[in-house]
């Protein structure tokens, strides 16, 4: 059964995911799982990048690498 935080995140209108410090995707909200471009399994791999607007992807990847390198929590929006 989903916990309350998952239900709250699933209620958001956007695609929400959580990545681990090693870069692997740990959580996808329900909207990701319903996204028609790829399966939920594919979304855990590099295919998630196809869901990003090309003009946002470069900056998002740079921000993600910075977060991973810092080993601190962070967030980004695209």
C-alpha atoms as a printed R data frame, in Angstrom:
   type eleno elety resid chain resno      x      y       z
1  ATOM     1    CA   UNK     A     1  0.000  0.000   0.000
2  ATOM     2    CA   UNK     A     2  1.256  3.468  -0.857
3  ATOM     3    CA   UNK     A     3  2.221  5.731   1.969
4  ATOM     4    CA   UNK     A     4  0.693  9.170   2.421
5  ATOM     5    CA   UNK     A     5  3.678 11.007   0.901
6  ATOM     6    CA   UNK     A     6  3.388  8.939  -2.288
7  ATOM     7    CA   UNK     A     7 -0.305  9.803  -2.548
8  ATOM     8    CA   UNK     A     8  0.444 13.521  -2.137
9  ATOM     9    CA   UNK     A     9  3.190 13.414  -4.772
10 ATOM    10    CA   UNK     A    10  0.935 11.443  -7.120
11 ATOM    11    CA   UNK     A    11 -1.679 14.190  -6.826
12 ATOM    12    CA   UNK     A    12  0.756 16.769  -8.264
13 ATOM    13    CA   UNK     A    13  0.197 17.601 -11.929
14 ATOM    14    CA   UNK     A    14  3.833 17.094 -12.967
15 ATOM    15    CA   UNK     A    15  6.225 14.210 -13.460
16 ATOM    16    CA   UNK     A    16  8.060 13.697 -10.162
17 ATOM    17    CA   UNK     A    17 10.976 11.371  -9.552
18 ATOM    18    CA   UNK     A    18 13.585 10.802  -6.893
19 ATOM    19    CA   UNK     A    19 17.135  9.757  -7.694
20 ATOM    20    CA   UNK     A    20 19.694  8.138  -5.429
21 ATOM    21    CA   UNK     A    21 23.239  9.414  -4.933
22 ATOM    22    CA   UNK     A    22 24.509  6.840  -7.421
23 ATOM    23    CA   UNK     A    23 22.205  8.330 -10.069
24 ATOM    24    CA   UNK     A    24 19.635  5.535 -10.129
25 ATOM    25    CA   UNK     A    25 15.963  6.452 -10.050
26 ATOM    26    CA   UNK     A    26 14.350  5.361  -6.780
27 ATOM    27    CA   UNK     A    27 10.798  6.697  -7.079
28 ATOM    28    CA   UNK     A    28  8.463  7.678  -9.886
29 ATOM    29    CA   UNK     A    29  5.112  9.258  -9.248
30 ATOM    30    CA   UNK     A    30  2.006  7.792 -10.880
31 ATOM    31    CA   UNK     A    31  2.088 10.312 -13.743
32 ATOM    32    CA   UNK     A    32  5.495  8.936 -14.792
33 ATOM    33    CA   UNK     A    33  4.032  5.444 -14.787
34 ATOM    34    CA   UNK     A    34  1.177  6.642 -17.003
35 ATOM    35    CA   UNK     A    35  3.414  8.620 -19.385
36 ATOM    36    CA   UNK     A    36  2.832  7.056 -22.820
37 ATOM    37    CA   UNK     A    37  6.353  7.458 -24.237
38 ATOM    38    CA   UNK     A    38  7.947  4.627 -22.264
39 ATOM    39    CA   UNK     A    39  7.273  2.023 -19.598
40 ATOM    40    CA   UNK     A    40  7.911  2.539 -15.897
41 ATOM    41    CA   UNK     A    41 10.895  0.178 -16.216
42 ATOM    42    CA   UNK     A    42 12.350  2.331 -18.999
43 ATOM    43    CA   UNK     A    43 11.819  5.457 -16.890
44 ATOM    44    CA   UNK     A    44 14.242  4.051 -14.329
45 ATOM    45    CA   UNK     A    45 16.957  4.092 -17.008
46 ATOM    46    CA   UNK     A    46 18.271  6.875 -19.226
47 ATOM    47    CA   UNK     A    47 15.066  6.838 -21.321
48 ATOM    48    CA   UNK     A    48 13.520  9.325 -18.854
49 ATOM    49    CA   UNK     A    49 15.530 11.992 -20.665
50 ATOM    50    CA   UNK     A    50 13.203 11.694 -23.675
51 ATOM    51    CA   UNK     A    51 10.415 13.160 -21.524
52 ATOM    52    CA   UNK     A    52 12.331 16.418 -21.088
53 ATOM    53    CA   UNK     A    53 12.054 19.347 -23.436
54 ATOM    54    CA   UNK     A    54 15.356 19.544 -25.370
55 ATOM    55    CA   UNK     A    55 15.964 23.106 -24.175
56 ATOM    56    CA   UNK     A    56 15.614 21.973 -20.539
57 ATOM    57    CA   UNK     A    57 17.568 18.721 -20.708
58 ATOM    58    CA   UNK     A    58 21.117 20.136 -20.779
59 ATOM    59    CA   UNK     A    59 20.540 22.351 -17.744
60 ATOM    60    CA   UNK     A    60 18.710 19.598 -15.902
61 ATOM    61    CA   UNK     A    61 21.537 17.102 -16.470
62 ATOM    62    CA   UNK     A    62 24.100 19.682 -15.343
63 ATOM    63    CA   UNK     A    63 22.098 20.366 -12.177
64 ATOM    64    CA   UNK     A    64 21.676 16.634 -11.526
65 ATOM    65    CA   UNK     A    65 25.429 16.017 -11.905
66 ATOM    66    CA   UNK     A    66 26.125 18.893  -9.504
67 ATOM    67    CA   UNK     A    67 23.734 17.398  -6.939
68 ATOM    68    CA   UNK     A    68 25.286 13.947  -7.335
69 ATOM    69    CA   UNK     A    69 28.832 15.337  -6.980
70 ATOM    70    CA   UNK     A    70 27.915 17.285  -3.841
71 ATOM    71    CA   UNK     A    71 26.306 14.185  -2.275
72 ATOM    72    CA   UNK     A    72 23.717 16.578  -0.847
73 ATOM    73    CA   UNK     A    73 19.980 16.652  -1.380
74 ATOM    74    CA   UNK     A    74 18.823 18.898  -4.154
75 ATOM    75    CA   UNK     A    75 16.053 19.485  -6.607
76 ATOM    76    CA   UNK     A    76 15.587 20.717 -10.116
77 ATOM    77    CA   UNK     A    77 12.648 21.682 -12.254
78 ATOM    78    CA   UNK     A    78 12.340 21.384 -16.001
